[in-house]
Amino acid sequence: MKKVTCTAPVNIAVIKYWGKRNEDLILPINSSLSVTLHQDQLKTTTTAAASREFTEDRIWLNGKEDNIHHPRLQACLREIRRLARKRRNEGGDGNVAQILSRKVHICSANNFPTAAGLASSAAGYACLVYTLAKLYEVEGELSEIARQGSGSACRSLYGGFVQWMMGERDDGKDSLARQVEPECHWPELRVLILVVSDVMLYTASGSARSAS
């Protein structure tokens, strides 16, 4: 068995994106800017394991089994595996072929309320993609993959102040995240979060932006 555990932070948009030009690839109609919060307070922790003992892919969120067949989750898993196969075919490490032949189990947990307006999907998908990349030994640009899980997830792959560039290409290859300033750029900045309810939102934030 091979097992990898990673963490990822929450990011809060200071310039939001308002709508998508492509719903499937999650391509925004405008660029956005966010600040990444410190993981000492808010973070997602994800463990991914591949084993010959596993008979199917499975995922657990906050201790409860979730739907592994969710289209956005599958998009991320499929792309990571595609890049791993490409690396294998190009003569990469022999371990990659072994991992590709096995099913994966994924356990993800947030130390803050999930789906309650605190960007849990951003941290969650960023952590998922980064953890899977480590498991499958995939290197390179990951924000394009994380974006296909949750748009703002691409920004949670970086610390400090992060821009998600809207891009112009139809395939989304140029719709990526990049750090524009490190966390030390504004050392006096503080973010105050008051949780008044941990009840899940009935409408996801991305859906609300698409409808507006």
LUMSEKOL-346516 format. One record per residue (C-alpha): x, y, z; residue in three letters. Coordinates in steps of 0.001 Angstrom, whole numbers, plus 500000, padded with zeros to 6 digits. Layout:
<u X | v Y | w Z | res Ala>
...
end
This chain:
<u 500000 | v 500000 | w 500000 | res Met>
<u 501096 | v 503543 | w 499276 | res Lys>
<u 499570 | v 506345 | w 501351 | res Lys>
<u 499950 | v 510128 | w 501193 | res Val>
<u 498534 | v 512818 | w 503505 | res Thr>
<u 498473 | v 516538 | w 502678 | res Cys>
<u 496756 | v 519695 | w 503890 | res Thr>
<u 495429 | v 522744 | w 502041 | res Ala>
<u 494212 | v 526178 | w 503168 | res Pro>
<u 491028 | v 528158 | w 502737 | res Val>
<u 491136 | v 531245 | w 500533 | res Asn>
<u 488828 | v 534247 | w 500733 | res Ile>
<u 488160 | v 536214 | w 497555 | res Ala>
<u 488691 | v 539969 | w 497704 | res Val>
<u 487778 | v 540292 | w 494017 | res Ile>
<u 485250 | v 537584 | w 493163 | res Lys>
<u 484444 | v 535914 | w 489880 | res Tyr>
<u 480821 | v 536363 | w 488853 | res Trp>
<u 479715 | v 533616 | w 486522 | res Gly>
<u 481267 | v 531086 | w 484166 | res Lys>
<u 481801 | v 531079 | w 480424 | res Arg>
<u 482132 | v 527287 | w 480495 | res Asn>
<u 480318 | v 525330 | w 483199 | res Glu>
<u 481997 | v 521968 | w 482541 | res Asp>
<u 485578 | v 523281 | w 482674 | res Leu>
<u 484671 | v 525990 | w 485215 | res Ile>
<u 486071 | v 528880 | w 483200 | res Leu>
<u 485189 | v 532275 | w 484714 | res Pro>
<u 484020 | v 535380 | w 482888 | res Ile>
<u 486472 | v 537520 | w 484872 | res Asn>
<u 489716 | v 537119 | w 486776 | res Ser>
<u 489668 | v 537076 | w 490583 | res Ser>
<u 491967 | v 537755 | w 493515 | res Leu>
<u 492054 | v 536086 | w 496920 | res Ser>
<u 493976 | v 535990 | w 500166 | res Val>
<u 494990 | v 532597 | w 501545 | res Thr>
<u 494286 | v 532052 | w 505238 | res Leu>
<u 496770 | v 530421 | w 507598 | res His>
<u 496392 | v 526673 | w 508068 | res Gln>
<u 496801 | v 527019 | w 511826 | res Asp>
<u 493149 | v 528097 | w 511871 | res Gln>
<u 491374 | v 526648 | w 508814 | res Leu>
<u 492471 | v 523723 | w 506671 | res Lys>
<u 491485 | v 520527 | w 504907 | res Thr>
<u 493444 | v 517338 | w 505539 | res Thr>
<u 493277 | v 514604 | w 502913 | res Thr>
<u 494753 | v 511112 | w 502892 | res Thr>
<u 494814 | v 509036 | w 499709 | res Ala>
<u 495895 | v 505400 | w 499617 | res Ala>
<u 496331 | v 502910 | w 496776 | res Ala>
<u 496302 | v 499194 | w 497549 | res Ser>
<u 495912 | v 495876 | w 495782 | res Arg>
<u 493370 | v 495036 | w 498502 | res Glu>
<u 490954 | v 497752 | w 497343 | res Phe>
<u 488268 | v 496578 | w 494919 | res Thr>
<u 486853 | v 500003 | w 494040 | res Glu>
<u 487574 | v 503705 | w 494409 | res Asp>
<u 485940 | v 505180 | w 497531 | res Arg>
<u 485898 | v 508507 | w 499362 | res Ile>
<u 484965 | v 509648 | w 502867 | res Trp>
<u 484262 | v 513253 | w 503851 | res Leu>
<u 484388 | v 514154 | w 507530 | res Asn>
<u 484043 | v 510496 | w 508471 | res Gly>
<u 481067 | v 509699 | w 506214 | res Lys>
<u 481305 | v 507931 | w 502877 | res Glu>
<u 480515 | v 510236 | w 499972 | res Asp>
<u 479809 | v 509831 | w 496267 | res Asn>
<u 483026 | v 508903 | w 494462 | res Ile>
<u 481194 | v 509243 | w 491139 | res His>
<u 480533 | v 512976 | w 491496 | res His>
<u 481385 | v 514444 | w 488048 | res Pro>
<u 483796 | v 517082 | w 489351 | res Arg>
<u 485600 | v 514639 | w 491605 | res Leu>
<u 485884 | v 512214 | w 488711 | res Gln>
<u 487251 | v 514975 | w 486469 | res Ala>
<u 490126 | v 515578 | w 488898 | res Cys>
<u 490853 | v 511888 | w 489434 | res Leu>
<u 490697 | v 511178 | w 485705 | res Arg>
<u 493116 | v 513996 | w 484831 | res Glu>
<u 495649 | v 513011 | w 487500 | res Ile>
<u 495568 | v 509424 | w 486261 | res Arg>
<u 495938 | v 510601 | w 482663 | res Arg>
<u 499085 | v 512535 | w 483560 | res Leu>
<u 500399 | v 509550 | w 485527 | res Ala>
<u 499878 | v 507277 | w 482504 | res Arg>
<u 501681 | v 509815 | w 480335 | res Lys>
<u 504624 | v 509796 | w 482737 | res Arg>
<u 504631 | v 505991 | w 482775 | res Arg>
<u 504595 | v 505835 | w 478972 | res Asn>
<u 507499 | v 508259 | w 478818 | res Glu>
<u 509613 | v 505920 | w 480920 | res Gly>
<u 508902 | v 507287 | w 484377 | res Gly>
<u 509347 | v 505549 | w 487714 | res Asp>
<u 508136 | v 501944 | w 487725 | res Gly>
<u 506111 | v 502650 | w 490859 | res Asn>
<u 503679 | v 504718 | w 488788 | res Val>
<u 502536 | v 501700 | w 486767 | res Ala>
<u 501945 | v 499773 | w 489973 | res Gln>
<u 499860 | v 502553 | w 491524 | res Ile>
<u 497834 | v 502989 | w 488326 | res Leu>
<u 496806 | v 499339 | w 488532 | res Ser>
<u 495249 | v 499838 | w 491975 | res Arg>
<u 492084 | v 501450 | w 493300 | res Lys>
<u 492261 | v 504401 | w 495682 | res Val>
<u 490593 | v 505237 | w 498976 | res His>
<u 490400 | v 508916 | w 499916 | res Ile>
<u 489619 | v 510370 | w 503345 | res Cys>
<u 489133 | v 514125 | w 503652 | res Ser>
<u 488275 | v 516200 | w 506720 | res Ala>
<u 487828 | v 519907 | w 507416 | res Asn>
<u 488537 | v 521520 | w 510776 | res Asn>
<u 485765 | v 524039 | w 510052 | res Phe>
<u 482077 | v 523804 | w 508977 | res Pro>
<u 481646 | v 522182 | w 505560 | res Thr>
<u 479504 | v 523765 | w 502817 | res Ala>
<u 478564 | v 526612 | w 505147 | res Ala>
<u 480133 | v 529513 | w 503271 | res Gly>
<u 483768 | v 529110 | w 504367 | res Leu>
<u 485203 | v 527947 | w 501034 | res Ala>
<u 485363 | v 524290 | w 502041 | res Ser>
<u 485164 | v 523183 | w 498400 | res Ser>
<u 488176 | v 525351 | w 497528 | res Ala>
<u 490341 | v 523850 | w 500253 | res Ala>
<u 488866 | v 520400 | w 499668 | res Gly>
<u 489536 | v 520129 | w 495949 | res Tyr>
<u 492945 | v 521801 | w 496223 | res Ala>
<u 493890 | v 519250 | w 498860 | res Cys>
<u 492411 | v 516376 | w 496852 | res Leu>
<u 494337 | v 517248 | w 493696 | res Val>
<u 497612 | v 517914 | w 495497 | res Tyr>
<u 497349 | v 514653 | w 497470 | res Thr>
<u 496495 | v 512602 | w 494380 | res Leu>
<u 499385 | v 514223 | w 492511 | res Ala>
<u 501760 | v 513106 | w 495257 | res Lys>
<u 500246 | v 509624 | w 495292 | res Leu>
<u 500574 | v 509199 | w 491515 | res Tyr>
<u 503889 | v 511097 | w 491381 | res Glu>
<u 502501 | v 513740 | w 489040 | res Val>
<u 504445 | v 516998 | w 488824 | res Glu>
<u 503844 | v 520367 | w 487210 | res Gly>
<u 500874 | v 522727 | w 486970 | res Glu>
<u 498006 | v 521559 | w 489177 | res Leu>
<u 495783 | v 524633 | w 489389 | res Ser>
<u 494109 | v 523783 | w 486071 | res Glu>
<u 493072 | v 520406 | w 487505 | res Ile>
<u 491916 | v 521783 | w 490865 | res Ala>
<u 489826 | v 524380 | w 489016 | res Arg>
<u 487798 | v 521571 | w 487428 | res Gln>
<u 486737 | v 520432 | w 490901 | res Gly>
<u 485874 | v 523849 | w 492296 | res Ser>
<u 486793 | v 527080 | w 490556 | res Gly>
<u 488316 | v 528798 | w 493568 | res Ser>
<u 490242 | v 525633 | w 494491 | res Ala>
<u 492978 | v 526666 | w 492074 | res Cys>
<u 493726 | v 529632 | w 494361 | res Arg>
<u 494110 | v 527408 | w 497454 | res Ser>
<u 497207 | v 525794 | w 495949 | res Leu>
<u 499184 | v 528936 | w 496772 | res Tyr>
<u 499767 | v 531087 | w 499824 | res Gly>
<u 499606 | v 534847 | w 500151 | res Gly>
<u 497649 | v 536801 | w 497546 | res Phe>
<u 496599 | v 534739 | w 494538 | res Val>
<u 495116 | v 535625 | w 491165 | res Gln>
<u 492943 | v 533237 | w 489192 | res Trp>
<u 493400 | v 534332 | w 485593 | res Met>
<u 490242 | v 533996 | w 483526 | res Met>
<u 492179 | v 533023 | w 480399 | res Gly>
<u 490968 | v 533197 | w 476822 | res Glu>
<u 491368 | v 529687 | w 475435 | res Arg>
<u 488307 | v 527483 | w 475008 | res Asp>
<u 490130 | v 524486 | w 476506 | res Asp>
<u 490974 | v 526400 | w 479698 | res Gly>
<u 494714 | v 525762 | w 479499 | res Lys>
<u 495422 | v 529410 | w 480317 | res Asp>
<u 492855 | v 529717 | w 483129 | res Ser>
<u 495327 | v 529191 | w 485959 | res Leu>
<u 496195 | v 530495 | w 489405 | res Ala>
<u 499396 | v 532310 | w 490315 | res Arg>
<u 500716 | v 533951 | w 493442 | res Gln>
<u 500961 | v 537710 | w 492998 | res Val>
<u 502292 | v 538552 | w 496471 | res Glu>
<u 503591 | v 536429 | w 499383 | res Pro>
<u 501843 | v 536358 | w 502753 | res Glu>
<u 504370 | v 538843 | w 504164 | res Cys>
<u 503159 | v 541514 | w 501706 | res His>
<u 500552 | v 542786 | w 504191 | res Trp>
<u 501627 | v 541561 | w 507640 | res Pro>
<u 499033 | v 543661 | w 509507 | res Glu>
<u 496104 | v 542057 | w 507677 | res Leu>
<u 493719 | v 540091 | w 509872 | res Arg>
<u 490622 | v 538124 | w 508869 | res Val>
<u 487854 | v 537736 | w 511436 | res Leu>
<u 485486 | v 534790 | w 510945 | res Ile>
<u 482432 | v 534377 | w 513166 | res Leu>
<u 480579 | v 531093 | w 512662 | res Val>
<u 476902 | v 531672 | w 513462 | res Val>
<u 475706 | v 528422 | w 511872 | res Ser>
<u 477344 | v 525233 | w 510630 | res Asp>
<u 474277 | v 524191 | w 508610 | res Val>
<u 475035 | v 523284 | w 504996 | res Met>
<u 473981 | v 525817 | w 502375 | res Leu>
<u 471130 | v 524717 | w 500125 | res Tyr>
<u 472650 | v 526604 | w 497181 | res Thr>
<u 476356 | v 526285 | w 496449 | res Ala>
<u 478182 | v 529587 | w 496025 | res Ser>
<u 479225 | v 528676 | w 492485 | res Gly>
<u 475624 | v 527950 | w 491528 | res Ser>
<u 474511 | v 531263 | w 492979 | res Ala>
<u 477097 | v 533142 | w 490918 | res Arg>
<u 476057 | v 531299 | w 487770 | res Ser>
<u 472428 | v 532251 | w 488341 | res Ala>
<u 473136 | v 535901 | w 489091 | res Ser>
end
